[in-house]
């Protein structure tokens, strides 16, 4: 039968390099049998133990800190005489918010603004309230115990402080200043807004008649 003699040839040609050429084909370099592949040099992006790329990437980072001490020890340019004023940061201009209100309702509007700021997380000691007309009831009450006790609470800085326009210039700077234009002479409004603008560190809120406030702010800011 013809089949048995051919089986050894087919079987041997698939086994490895010692098989003889069959059907007249020239023997070539033997191919490895499929199976576990030997370790090959890793290519960029290919996972494997030998990975030369990461050390090359770490080298710049390792070298960077060594350059920092030299840069930190380099002396800066010597300032010229009189240049300190030019390098000093410019004075911060507070943001101004206008709350329209009548002279009778200006104090209530100021109180509402304070309540909203407290609800938003602003600390009580961050706020100063200035009145141009009738003083705030809190200020009237505290002044009844004497000016020393009144200003001691201002210096403590742990609560909202209320001041009349006539004494507002004694108050220190606070992040928020609220002005209630609740009457009084024009000079009182001008003085209150001028002082409030210099005392407000971040926010100036003015409650009153918009036309009057704009005219006063134009003369003071």
Secondary structure, 3 states (H helix, E strand, C coil): CCHHHHHHHHHHHCCCCCCCCCCCCCCCCCCCCCCCCCCCCCCCCCCCCCCHHHHHHHHHHHHHHHHHHHHHHCCCCCCCCCCHHHHCCCCCCCEEEEEECCCCCHHHHHHHHHHHHHHCCCCHHHEEEEECCCCCHHHHHHHCCCHHHHHHHHHHCCCCEEEECCCHHHCCCEEEEEEECCCCCHHHHHHHHHHHHHHEEEEEEEEECHHHHHHHHHHHC
